Amino acid sequence: MFYRRLYKELPEPYTQEFGRQYRTASARAMQEQAERKRLFELLLKENIRFAPIKGLDLAFRIYPDPALRPHVDWDILFHPDDIQRARTLLEANGWNHYGQYRDSSPGEHHFEPLYRHGLALEPHWTLPNVSNLTPQQLWENLKETGSGFYQLPPEWNLLLLIAHATNSDFRHVPSWKLLPDVGFLLQKETVGWEKIRELAMRHDVFSPDLFLGAWMEFFPAGMLPPEADDPEAAALIHALSGAAHGLAGDPYERLMNKEKISAAWFKERLNIYLHPYRMLRKYEIRKNSIPLFLWCAIKDFCGKTAAFFRFLFRKDPGSRSYYDLLDNLHALDRKRKNTRRKKV
């Protein structure tokens, strides 16, 4: 985006470097566009109901150039009555599993990814990080496009973006990636902010306007509602972003520090040992092998055990500061939601 808008004003060394990156992204986008068209035609021919979501939707629909919105995965939401048929169809048309193992588990929100020509497709049965939502309820809100497939309404699209960004304790999606998504979405489509607030309360998502208000200066005047301008929330969000740099770099350390210990806490961290394919994929092993699985499991368990005892007896001060700020931010969001609920 930097190169596309300012290439005429860049000094010569930067023109070449950013130009090379932009051409690489453009070539990738052209390949994706052709594969996307081929895939959609295949699904539509078999009367499979589906909706592209996240990058696969945004890059080709709301951005002026799909090269400006690179994405790793293709996320496609399938109708619950069609998803198994879709998976069979995809496998029959060259979309392959990672390595030798097969997984029939639906996962938290999508089945095992499928791969073709360097692309990864995640067959979703629901939206990620959105609570209290059945597939049937979700599909009642989707709208059909003129091309035959389905699309999230703008309010649901914005809800998904915020839910995704605030996942993993507000560290899943950086602001530099989220803000252009939201900006282009709000520029292209009209959203109902009351509807968005209602969805956020119902599905336990952080208030989108409160979160985006931390970057009021990024958006043109009038694009966000007046309620988004909340200095207290903005200060906490920016403090949280700064505190993130003080977190321990060890992924096990971050995993253990996340929240208070409970039965659900242990279940989440030990669940991977019940699914060998997930363990093998985590360590990038492409063949079924009991010895390799046991080696991965021992390595993983030792790492988590060491981090667990550090968590009990020597909690990282950077983590403590970060999660204190996070608790304060969630408390403020609940307070704002309760105030709005009383007004309604």
Buried (B, 14 or more C-beta within 10 A) or exposed (E): BEBBEEEEEBEEEBBEEBEEBBEEBBEBBEEBBEBBEEBBEBBBEEEBBBBBBBBBBBBBBBBEBBBBBBBEBBBBBBBBEBBBBBBEBBEEEEBEBBBEBEBEEBBEBBBBBBBBEEBBBBBBBBBBBBEEBEBEEBBEEBEEEEEBBBBBBBBBBBBBBBBBBBBEBBBBBEBEBBBBBBBBBBEEBEBEBEBBBBBBBBBEBBBBBBBBBBBBEBBEEEBBBEBBBBEEBBEBBEBBBEBBEEBBEBEBBBBBBBEEEEEEEEEEBEEBBEBBBBBBBEEEBEEBBEEBBEBBBEEBEEBBEBBBEBBEEEBBEBBEBBBEBBEBBBEBBEEBBEEBEEEE
